Amino acid sequence: MLQKRGVQTPNRCCLCKSEEETLNHLLLTCNFTRQLWEVLLVVHPDARHALPCWNTVLEVLQNWPVWNGRSLAAEIWDVLPYAVMWTVWKSRNAIIFDNVNVSAGMIIQHIKASVWQWLNMSSRAMELREKVQFSDLVHGWRYVMVDQQ
């Protein structure tokens, strides 16, 4: 992507270091990024099974499954794809421009932190969030997304 702007860099994905970097590869089909999606989608079997079928960012956003209910999990689920993509993009930039090393665990923590912060944009989500601590989201993903129902 940087080559289009005149910046000379090898056009290899900085996360997997093997494939050509395209937007769809970086945010969705990269083996590294795919691991992130799989960890987060474990709470929604339909989405986890659909993941291999999604090849473009547009397909993910157009086919993102609905979370049944009006719980905190539903609020989190609604912003999750955007948080994943935003955080992967920011991590990519940190690797390229700041020479930062990242791990899947660290990126997942950042995704959850973004989700938590973005819940501040909805008074309903803020109200629902009162029952859960940030540490619950970070360390108890399944608890917050499934067991809290």
C-alpha positions as CSV (number, residue, x, y, z in Angstrom):
1,M,0.0,0.0,0.0
2,L,2.9,2.4,0.7
3,Q,4.3,1.9,-2.8
4,K,1.2,3.6,-4.1
5,R,2.2,6.7,-2.1
6,G,5.8,6.6,-3.4
7,V,7.3,5.1,-0.3
8,Q,9.7,2.3,-1.2
9,T,9.4,-0.7,1.0
10,P,9.2,-4.5,0.3
11,N,5.5,-5.3,-0.3
12,R,5.4,-8.0,2.3
13,C,2.9,-8.2,5.1
14,C,4.7,-7.2,8.3
15,L,2.6,-9.6,10.4
16,C,3.2,-12.9,8.5
17,K,6.2,-11.8,6.5
18,S,5.2,-14.1,3.7
19,E,2.3,-12.7,1.6
20,E,1.9,-9.6,-0.4
21,E,0.3,-6.9,1.7
22,T,-3.1,-5.9,0.6
23,L,-5.8,-4.4,2.7
24,N,-7.9,-7.7,2.6
25,H,-4.8,-9.8,3.5
26,L,-3.7,-7.6,6.3
27,L,-7.1,-7.2,8.0
28,L,-8.6,-10.6,7.3
29,T,-6.7,-13.4,5.5
30,C,-3.2,-13.0,7.0
31,N,-2.4,-16.1,9.1
32,F,-1.5,-13.8,12.0
33,T,-4.6,-11.8,11.8
34,R,-6.8,-14.9,11.2
35,Q,-5.6,-16.1,14.7
36,L,-6.9,-12.9,16.2
37,W,-10.3,-13.3,14.6
38,E,-10.5,-17.0,15.7
39,V,-9.7,-16.2,19.3
40,L,-12.3,-13.4,19.4
41,L,-15.0,-15.3,17.4
42,V,-14.9,-18.4,19.6
43,V,-18.0,-17.0,21.4
44,H,-20.1,-17.0,18.3
45,P,-20.0,-20.3,16.4
46,D,-21.8,-19.0,13.3
47,A,-19.2,-16.2,12.9
48,R,-16.3,-18.6,13.5
49,H,-17.6,-21.0,10.9
50,A,-18.2,-18.1,8.4
51,L,-14.6,-16.7,8.9
52,P,-13.0,-18.9,6.2
53,C,-15.6,-17.9,3.7
54,W,-14.9,-14.2,4.2
55,N,-12.2,-13.0,1.8
56,T,-12.7,-9.3,1.8
57,V,-13.3,-6.6,4.5
58,L,-16.5,-5.7,2.7
59,E,-17.8,-9.3,3.0
60,V,-17.1,-9.2,6.8
61,L,-18.9,-6.0,7.3
62,Q,-21.8,-6.9,5.1
63,N,-22.2,-10.3,6.6
64,W,-21.4,-9.7,10.3
65,P,-23.9,-11.8,12.2
66,V,-26.3,-10.2,14.6
67,W,-25.9,-11.0,18.3
68,N,-29.2,-12.0,19.7
69,G,-30.2,-10.0,22.8
70,R,-29.8,-6.5,24.2
71,S,-26.9,-7.3,26.5
72,L,-23.4,-5.9,26.9
73,A,-22.2,-8.7,24.7
74,A,-24.4,-7.4,21.9
75,E,-22.9,-3.9,22.2
76,I,-19.4,-5.4,22.2
77,W,-20.2,-7.6,19.2
78,D,-21.5,-4.6,17.2
79,V,-18.2,-2.8,17.4
80,L,-15.8,-5.8,17.4
81,P,-15.1,-6.0,13.6
82,Y,-14.2,-2.3,13.6
83,A,-12.0,-2.7,16.7
84,V,-10.1,-5.6,15.1
85,M,-9.5,-3.8,11.9
86,W,-8.5,-0.6,13.6
87,T,-6.1,-2.2,16.0
88,V,-4.5,-4.4,13.3
89,W,-4.0,-1.3,11.2
90,K,-2.5,0.7,14.1
91,S,-0.2,-2.3,14.9
92,R,0.9,-2.5,11.3
93,N,1.9,1.1,11.4
94,A,3.7,0.7,14.7
95,I,5.7,-2.1,13.2
96,I,6.6,-0.3,10.0
97,F,7.1,3.3,11.3
98,D,8.2,2.7,14.9
99,N,9.9,-0.7,14.6
100,V,7.7,-2.1,17.4
101,N,7.4,-5.8,18.0
102,V,3.9,-7.1,18.5
103,S,2.4,-10.4,19.6
104,A,-1.1,-11.8,19.0
105,G,-1.8,-11.5,22.7
106,M,-0.8,-7.9,22.9
107,I,-3.0,-7.0,19.9
108,I,-6.0,-8.9,21.3
109,Q,-5.5,-6.8,24.5
110,H,-5.5,-3.6,22.4
111,I,-8.6,-4.8,20.6
112,K,-10.5,-5.3,23.8
113,A,-9.3,-1.9,25.2
114,S,-10.6,-0.2,22.0
115,V,-13.9,-2.0,22.4
116,W,-14.1,-0.9,26.0
117,Q,-13.3,2.7,25.2
118,W,-15.8,2.8,22.3
119,L,-18.6,1.7,24.6
120,N,-18.4,5.2,26.0
121,M,-20.1,6.4,22.9
122,S,-23.4,4.8,23.8
123,S,-25.2,5.6,27.0
124,R,-26.9,2.2,26.9
125,A,-23.5,0.4,26.6
126,M,-22.2,2.5,29.5
127,E,-25.1,1.5,31.6
128,L,-24.7,-2.2,30.8
129,R,-20.9,-1.9,31.3
130,E,-21.4,-1.0,35.0
131,K,-21.9,-4.7,35.8
132,V,-18.5,-5.7,34.3
133,Q,-14.9,-4.6,34.9
134,F,-12.4,-4.0,32.2
135,S,-10.3,-6.8,33.6
136,D,-13.3,-9.1,33.1
137,L,-13.3,-8.3,29.4
138,V,-9.5,-8.7,29.1
139,H,-9.2,-11.9,31.0
140,G,-12.7,-13.4,30.8
141,W,-13.8,-12.9,27.2
142,R,-16.1,-15.9,27.3
143,Y,-17.5,-14.9,30.7
144,V,-18.4,-11.4,29.4
145,M,-19.6,-12.5,26.0
146,V,-21.5,-15.8,26.9
147,D,-21.8,-16.5,30.6
148,Q,-22.9,-13.0,31.6
149,Q,-26.1,-13.3,29.5
